[in-house]
């Protein structure tokens, strides 16, 4: 059986149109979809074979899921899992976004699962008992973690995921922010991420996007400790329309950030570290000047 071939960037409007937040936020969705196409073409440069089954851990609202569903075609399937409540997210909730995708052209290629990422085997067992046979055997051609690791509680959680995937797939495809900047306008995003992470390390029960900003070297260490090895890795620079840097910067620039630091950081020295990181972020923003803020580079790896 032949492979499907790589995804053309010209497909971005078609794939994006399946997502609920295409309009009136099309200027946001189109760059996100282009970025997902770039990720998939890095992992699957020759495409995938018919009938390919992919497990996506940390699918969120489905930006990567939609691109994966297009990639696997009508005979393939994507099992997309996320732990967040279905009412999480704004201006569109997780449940609304997933439901919209299910009603569209890719709907019969996607199974949504709400469960903690480390509990995916138990969650899929529940699906099978419920009469959904797509997951029988729990063996996948590939497992994808696209911009989902930073949402996790830390190394221990990621380690359990890699350990649990042994024997269930031959490939784990990872994409995460690299903490690297190839142009000056990306440095504000790097500092914003580290500032947010420094605060979140002092909090419990937060729903912020960044919980543990593991660097590529840390992710590789965790994977290798579980018996996985990097097959390939590269760094890509997102397009100018990717708004993630702006969004993260906004949460740290907000006036309420100071109140969060005062309330949640008890150690005075740690508090000064958090505030100093924010000062560095503001300095990087001023240095960027008219260029504004660009999202930092993304590390893309393939583990076997």
C-alpha beads as a LAMMPS data file, in Angstrom:
LAMMPS data file: protein, C-alpha beads

304 atoms
303 bonds

1 atom types
1 bond types

-500.0 500.0 xlo xhi
-500.0 500.0 ylo yhi
-500.0 500.0 zlo zhi

Masses

1 110.0

Atoms # bond

1 1 1 0.000 0.000 0.000
2 1 1 1.329 3.430 -0.898
3 1 1 1.806 6.317 1.505
4 1 1 -0.347 9.419 1.460
5 1 1 2.511 11.862 0.894
6 1 1 3.232 15.063 2.842
7 1 1 0.559 17.676 3.479
8 1 1 0.712 20.726 1.252
9 1 1 0.552 24.113 3.044
10 1 1 -2.166 24.971 0.534
11 1 1 -4.427 22.593 2.484
12 1 1 -4.376 24.882 5.519
13 1 1 -7.636 26.721 4.669
14 1 1 -9.462 23.423 4.116
15 1 1 -8.261 21.912 7.390
16 1 1 -8.779 25.162 9.315
17 1 1 -12.338 25.429 8.023
18 1 1 -13.208 22.304 10.025
19 1 1 -12.302 24.098 13.261
20 1 1 -14.936 26.057 15.155
21 1 1 -12.815 29.154 15.668
22 1 1 -12.053 29.738 11.996
23 1 1 -14.492 32.672 11.934
24 1 1 -14.250 35.394 13.096
25 1 1 -10.765 34.375 14.271
26 1 1 -9.499 33.130 10.901
27 1 1 -6.359 35.232 11.220
28 1 1 -5.552 33.202 14.332
29 1 1 -6.568 29.751 13.104
30 1 1 -4.813 29.785 9.725
31 1 1 -1.272 30.218 11.159
32 1 1 -2.018 27.572 13.805
33 1 1 -3.029 25.111 11.082
34 1 1 0.017 25.941 8.958
35 1 1 2.184 25.262 11.981
36 1 1 0.553 21.856 12.516
37 1 1 1.123 20.986 8.866
38 1 1 4.809 21.842 9.332
39 1 1 4.981 19.565 12.374
40 1 1 3.306 16.656 10.604
41 1 1 5.546 17.006 7.561
42 1 1 8.584 16.894 9.853
43 1 1 7.374 13.686 11.511
44 1 1 5.850 12.090 8.401
45 1 1 7.751 13.480 5.386
46 1 1 6.434 10.691 3.178
47 1 1 2.937 10.778 4.615
48 1 1 1.285 7.720 6.191
49 1 1 -0.099 4.452 4.901
50 1 1 -3.858 3.815 4.657
51 1 1 -5.335 2.566 7.893
52 1 1 -2.826 4.398 10.087
53 1 1 -3.926 4.724 13.717
54 1 1 -2.554 7.587 15.815
55 1 1 -2.948 8.394 19.508
56 1 1 -2.699 12.082 20.385
57 1 1 -2.042 12.897 24.045
58 1 1 -3.016 16.419 25.090
59 1 1 -5.160 17.282 22.091
60 1 1 -6.789 20.418 23.522
61 1 1 -9.307 21.949 21.168
62 1 1 -8.067 19.872 18.257
63 1 1 -5.752 22.079 16.205
64 1 1 -3.329 19.200 15.676
65 1 1 -6.146 16.633 15.683
66 1 1 -7.742 18.156 12.595
67 1 1 -4.459 18.034 10.678
68 1 1 -3.833 14.452 11.820
69 1 1 -7.338 13.440 10.753
70 1 1 -6.694 14.822 7.287
71 1 1 -3.319 13.065 7.151
72 1 1 -4.609 9.578 8.040
73 1 1 -7.397 9.802 5.484
74 1 1 -10.788 8.069 5.481
75 1 1 -9.372 4.655 6.418
76 1 1 -7.226 5.900 9.293
77 1 1 -8.160 6.998 12.792
78 1 1 -7.038 9.468 15.462
79 1 1 -7.709 8.867 19.152
80 1 1 -7.429 12.303 20.776
81 1 1 -7.153 12.533 24.564
82 1 1 -7.099 15.533 26.877
83 1 1 -7.620 15.876 30.648
84 1 1 -9.195 19.344 30.662
85 1 1 -12.896 19.812 31.519
86 1 1 -15.083 20.237 28.463
87 1 1 -16.080 23.722 29.666
88 1 1 -12.427 24.851 29.755
89 1 1 -11.262 27.507 27.298
90 1 1 -12.300 30.877 25.901
91 1 1 -13.790 32.253 23.742
92 1 1 -14.515 28.661 22.658
93 1 1 -14.572 25.784 25.130
94 1 1 -12.875 22.444 24.658
95 1 1 -16.217 20.686 24.353
96 1 1 -17.543 23.117 21.748
97 1 1 -14.406 22.809 19.625
98 1 1 -14.320 19.022 19.774
99 1 1 -18.039 18.700 19.093
100 1 1 -17.722 20.969 16.061
101 1 1 -14.930 18.832 14.618
102 1 1 -16.962 15.683 15.236
103 1 1 -19.844 17.052 13.181
104 1 1 -17.593 17.928 10.244
105 1 1 -15.817 16.072 7.468
106 1 1 -13.252 14.550 9.848
107 1 1 -15.739 13.450 12.484
108 1 1 -15.722 9.719 11.770
109 1 1 -11.919 9.679 11.908
110 1 1 -11.679 10.994 15.482
111 1 1 -12.448 9.484 18.877
112 1 1 -12.313 12.004 21.737
113 1 1 -11.307 10.866 25.203
114 1 1 -11.429 12.966 28.381
115 1 1 -8.874 11.535 30.813
116 1 1 -5.536 12.228 32.445
117 1 1 -2.732 11.596 29.968
118 1 1 -1.061 8.996 32.190
119 1 1 -4.357 7.107 32.418
120 1 1 -4.877 6.637 28.688
121 1 1 -4.788 2.789 28.838
122 1 1 -7.564 2.708 31.436
123 1 1 -9.549 5.296 29.486
124 1 1 -9.341 3.278 26.274
125 1 1 -10.298 0.130 28.148
126 1 1 -13.430 1.981 29.180
127 1 1 -14.157 2.827 25.548
128 1 1 -13.843 -0.807 24.545
129 1 1 -16.207 -1.893 27.296
130 1 1 -18.592 0.791 26.100
131 1 1 -18.778 -0.816 22.693
132 1 1 -16.285 1.308 20.774
133 1 1 -13.976 -1.170 19.104
134 1 1 -11.554 1.230 17.422
135 1 1 -9.079 1.003 20.297
136 1 1 -9.011 -2.766 20.671
137 1 1 -5.437 -3.869 21.259
138 1 1 -4.295 -0.373 22.208
139 1 1 -1.514 -0.506 19.600
140 1 1 -0.871 2.606 17.519
141 1 1 1.318 3.381 14.528
142 1 1 2.417 6.586 16.247
143 1 1 1.735 8.631 19.361
144 1 1 1.786 12.430 19.121
145 1 1 2.448 14.980 21.864
146 1 1 2.145 18.372 20.188
147 1 1 2.617 21.365 22.526
148 1 1 1.203 19.375 25.422
149 1 1 4.203 18.557 27.638
150 1 1 4.389 22.020 29.224
151 1 1 0.822 21.515 30.508
152 1 1 1.979 18.514 32.554
153 1 1 2.995 18.557 36.198
154 1 1 6.636 17.690 35.515
155 1 1 9.209 15.035 34.680
156 1 1 7.483 12.297 36.663
157 1 1 4.270 12.559 34.646
158 1 1 6.138 12.557 31.334
159 1 1 8.206 9.597 32.469
160 1 1 5.090 7.579 33.261
161 1 1 3.731 8.379 29.796
162 1 1 6.877 7.190 28.020
163 1 1 6.981 4.064 30.164
164 1 1 3.328 3.317 29.463
165 1 1 3.833 3.619 25.705
166 1 1 6.445 0.898 25.491
167 1 1 5.022 -1.996 23.533
168 1 1 2.048 0.094 22.405
169 1 1 3.732 1.988 19.573
170 1 1 7.021 2.138 17.720
171 1 1 7.101 5.932 17.446
172 1 1 6.501 8.880 19.718
173 1 1 6.381 12.254 17.949
174 1 1 7.023 15.295 20.128
175 1 1 6.769 19.031 19.446
176 1 1 7.349 21.569 22.203
177 1 1 8.575 25.128 22.633
178 1 1 12.369 25.066 22.525
179 1 1 13.219 27.963 24.883
180 1 1 15.339 29.207 21.980
181 1 1 15.057 32.363 19.904
182 1 1 16.473 32.670 16.405
183 1 1 15.423 36.331 16.123
184 1 1 15.325 39.061 18.837
185 1 1 11.548 39.437 18.671
186 1 1 11.179 35.879 20.069
187 1 1 12.995 36.637 23.336
188 1 1 9.928 38.206 25.012
189 1 1 8.095 34.897 24.582
190 1 1 11.016 32.958 26.089
191 1 1 11.120 35.237 29.153
192 1 1 7.325 35.264 29.482
193 1 1 7.255 31.463 29.543
194 1 1 9.974 31.268 32.190
195 1 1 8.321 33.980 34.279
196 1 1 4.975 32.222 34.193
197 1 1 6.610 28.890 35.006
198 1 1 8.470 30.365 37.971
199 1 1 5.151 31.518 39.414
200 1 1 3.303 28.299 38.649
201 1 1 5.980 26.303 40.474
202 1 1 4.731 28.014 43.669
203 1 1 1.040 27.362 43.067
204 1 1 -1.334 24.384 43.182
205 1 1 -4.536 23.875 41.265
206 1 1 -3.752 26.439 38.584
207 1 1 -5.164 26.074 35.064
208 1 1 -2.479 28.154 33.355
209 1 1 -1.031 26.774 30.117
210 1 1 2.499 26.482 31.451
211 1 1 3.084 24.147 34.368
212 1 1 6.509 22.623 33.655
213 1 1 8.555 24.178 30.835
214 1 1 10.776 21.178 30.190
215 1 1 13.602 22.008 27.782
216 1 1 14.389 19.626 24.901
217 1 1 17.376 18.178 26.769
218 1 1 15.126 17.370 29.748
219 1 1 12.509 15.699 27.545
220 1 1 15.219 13.569 25.946
221 1 1 16.557 12.582 29.362
222 1 1 13.104 11.469 30.491
223 1 1 12.480 9.517 27.283
224 1 1 15.865 7.816 27.350
225 1 1 15.370 6.798 30.986
226 1 1 12.255 4.938 29.810
227 1 1 14.037 3.137 27.004
228 1 1 13.299 5.499 24.108
229 1 1 15.900 7.001 21.774
230 1 1 15.772 10.045 19.539
231 1 1 15.523 9.065 15.906
232 1 1 15.574 12.607 14.576
233 1 1 15.225 16.122 15.914
234 1 1 15.092 19.617 14.480
235 1 1 14.055 23.154 15.351
236 1 1 11.533 25.134 13.318
237 1 1 10.587 28.791 13.500
238 1 1 6.811 29.381 13.590
239 1 1 5.261 31.807 11.150
240 1 1 4.701 35.424 12.147
241 1 1 0.975 34.850 12.601
242 1 1 1.399 32.420 15.506
243 1 1 -0.042 34.302 18.493
244 1 1 1.159 32.051 21.331
245 1 1 3.963 34.425 22.265
246 1 1 1.571 37.368 22.447
247 1 1 -0.899 35.385 24.536
248 1 1 1.697 34.255 27.057
249 1 1 3.189 37.731 27.268
250 1 1 -0.272 39.121 27.970
251 1 1 -0.802 36.902 31.011
252 1 1 2.480 38.101 32.551
253 1 1 2.025 41.774 31.661
254 1 1 -1.424 41.834 33.235
255 1 1 -1.725 43.957 36.368
256 1 1 -3.164 41.009 38.260
257 1 1 0.125 39.154 37.873
258 1 1 1.644 41.164 40.734
259 1 1 -1.207 40.202 43.024
260 1 1 -0.746 36.534 42.126
261 1 1 2.945 36.747 42.970
262 1 1 2.268 38.479 46.278
263 1 1 -0.391 35.959 47.264
264 1 1 1.161 32.719 46.047
265 1 1 4.916 33.134 46.490
266 1 1 5.766 32.991 50.182
267 1 1 9.548 32.975 49.924
268 1 1 10.819 36.519 49.429
269 1 1 13.840 35.444 47.433
270 1 1 11.730 33.364 45.072
271 1 1 9.351 36.302 44.720
272 1 1 12.251 38.487 43.608
273 1 1 13.298 35.874 41.053
274 1 1 9.804 35.866 39.538
275 1 1 9.638 39.651 39.391
276 1 1 13.152 39.892 37.965
277 1 1 12.220 37.479 35.197
278 1 1 9.264 39.710 34.406
279 1 1 11.600 42.717 34.285
280 1 1 13.830 40.838 31.840
281 1 1 10.758 40.064 29.736
282 1 1 9.795 43.731 29.591
283 1 1 13.360 44.610 28.586
284 1 1 13.248 42.067 25.775
285 1 1 9.920 43.522 24.669
286 1 1 11.384 47.024 24.510
287 1 1 14.376 45.708 22.565
288 1 1 12.057 44.070 20.047
289 1 1 10.548 47.503 19.351
290 1 1 8.407 47.770 16.257
291 1 1 9.021 44.137 15.378
292 1 1 6.619 43.170 18.157
293 1 1 6.542 39.653 19.582
294 1 1 7.045 36.415 17.709
295 1 1 6.510 32.961 19.138
296 1 1 9.756 31.191 20.032
297 1 1 11.232 28.337 18.031
298 1 1 9.749 24.850 18.338
299 1 1 11.703 21.652 18.918
300 1 1 10.404 18.708 16.899
301 1 1 11.597 15.174 17.653
302 1 1 10.850 11.574 16.796
303 1 1 11.503 8.839 19.386
304 1 1 11.765 5.128 18.655

Bonds

1 1 1 2
2 1 2 3
3 1 3 4
4 1 4 5
5 1 5 6
6 1 6 7
7 1 7 8
8 1 8 9
9 1 9 10
10 1 10 11
11 1 11 12
12 1 12 13
13 1 13 14
14 1 14 15
15 1 15 16
16 1 16 17
17 1 17 18
18 1 18 19
19 1 19 20
20 1 20 21
21 1 21 22
22 1 22 23
23 1 23 24
24 1 24 25
25 1 25 26
26 1 26 27
27 1 27 28
28 1 28 29
29 1 29 30
30 1 30 31
31 1 31 32
32 1 32 33
33 1 33 34
34 1 34 35
35 1 35 36
36 1 36 37
37 1 37 38
38 1 38 39
39 1 39 40
40 1 40 41
41 1 41 42
42 1 42 43
43 1 43 44
44 1 44 45
45 1 45 46
46 1 46 47
47 1 47 48
48 1 48 49
49 1 49 50
50 1 50 51
51 1 51 52
52 1 52 53
53 1 53 54
54 1 54 55
55 1 55 56
56 1 56 57
57 1 57 58
58 1 58 59
59 1 59 60
60 1 60 61
61 1 61 62
62 1 62 63
63 1 63 64
64 1 64 65
65 1 65 66
66 1 66 67
67 1 67 68
68 1 68 69
69 1 69 70
70 1 70 71
71 1 71 72
72 1 72 73
73 1 73 74
74 1 74 75
75 1 75 76
76 1 76 77
77 1 77 78
78 1 78 79
79 1 79 80
80 1 80 81
81 1 81 82
82 1 82 83
83 1 83 84
84 1 84 85
85 1 85 86
86 1 86 87
87 1 87 88
88 1 88 89
89 1 89 90
90 1 90 91
91 1 91 92
92 1 92 93
93 1 93 94
94 1 94 95
95 1 95 96
96 1 96 97
97 1 97 98
98 1 98 99
99 1 99 100
100 1 100 101
101 1 101 102
102 1 102 103
103 1 103 104
104 1 104 105
105 1 105 106
106 1 106 107
107 1 107 108
108 1 108 109
109 1 109 110
110 1 110 111
111 1 111 112
112 1 112 113
113 1 113 114
114 1 114 115
115 1 115 116
116 1 116 117
117 1 117 118
118 1 118 119
119 1 119 120
120 1 120 121
121 1 121 122
122 1 122 123
123 1 123 124
124 1 124 125
125 1 125 126
126 1 126 127
127 1 127 128
128 1 128 129
129 1 129 130
130 1 130 131
131 1 131 132
132 1 132 133
133 1 133 134
134 1 134 135
135 1 135 136
136 1 136 137
137 1 137 138
138 1 138 139
139 1 139 140
140 1 140 141
141 1 141 142
142 1 142 143
143 1 143 144
144 1 144 145
145 1 145 146
146 1 146 147
147 1 147 148
148 1 148 149
149 1 149 150
150 1 150 151
151 1 151 152
152 1 152 153
153 1 153 154
154 1 154 155
155 1 155 156
156 1 156 157
157 1 157 158
158 1 158 159
159 1 159 160
160 1 160 161
161 1 161 162
162 1 162 163
163 1 163 164
164 1 164 165
165 1 165 166
166 1 166 167
167 1 167 168
168 1 168 169
169 1 169 170
170 1 170 171
171 1 171 172
172 1 172 173
173 1 173 174
174 1 174 175
175 1 175 176
176 1 176 177
177 1 177 178
178 1 178 179
179 1 179 180
180 1 180 181
181 1 181 182
182 1 182 183
183 1 183 184
184 1 184 185
185 1 185 186
186 1 186 187
187 1 187 188
188 1 188 189
189 1 189 190
190 1 190 191
191 1 191 192
192 1 192 193
193 1 193 194
194 1 194 195
195 1 195 196
196 1 196 197
197 1 197 198
198 1 198 199
199 1 199 200
200 1 200 201
201 1 201 202
202 1 202 203
203 1 203 204
204 1 204 205
205 1 205 206
206 1 206 207
207 1 207 208
208 1 208 209
209 1 209 210
210 1 210 211
211 1 211 212
212 1 212 213
213 1 213 214
214 1 214 215
215 1 215 216
216 1 216 217
217 1 217 218
218 1 218 219
219 1 219 220
220 1 220 221
221 1 221 222
222 1 222 223
223 1 223 224
224 1 224 225
225 1 225 226
226 1 226 227
227 1 227 228
228 1 228 229
229 1 229 230
230 1 230 231
231 1 231 232
232 1 232 233
233 1 233 234
234 1 234 235
235 1 235 236
236 1 236 237
237 1 237 238
238 1 238 239
239 1 239 240
240 1 240 241
241 1 241 242
242 1 242 243
243 1 243 244
244 1 244 245
245 1 245 246
246 1 246 247
247 1 247 248
248 1 248 249
249 1 249 250
250 1 250 251
251 1 251 252
252 1 252 253
253 1 253 254
254 1 254 255
255 1 255 256
256 1 256 257
257 1 257 258
258 1 258 259
259 1 259 260
260 1 260 261
261 1 261 262
262 1 262 263
263 1 263 264
264 1 264 265
265 1 265 266
266 1 266 267
267 1 267 268
268 1 268 269
269 1 269 270
270 1 270 271
271 1 271 272
272 1 272 273
273 1 273 274
274 1 274 275
275 1 275 276
276 1 276 277
277 1 277 278
278 1 278 279
279 1 279 280
280 1 280 281
281 1 281 282
282 1 282 283
283 1 283 284
284 1 284 285
285 1 285 286
286 1 286 287
287 1 287 288
288 1 288 289
289 1 289 290
290 1 290 291
291 1 291 292
292 1 292 293
293 1 293 294
294 1 294 295
295 1 295 296
296 1 296 297
297 1 297 298
298 1 298 299
299 1 299 300
300 1 300 301
301 1 301 302
302 1 302 303
303 1 303 304
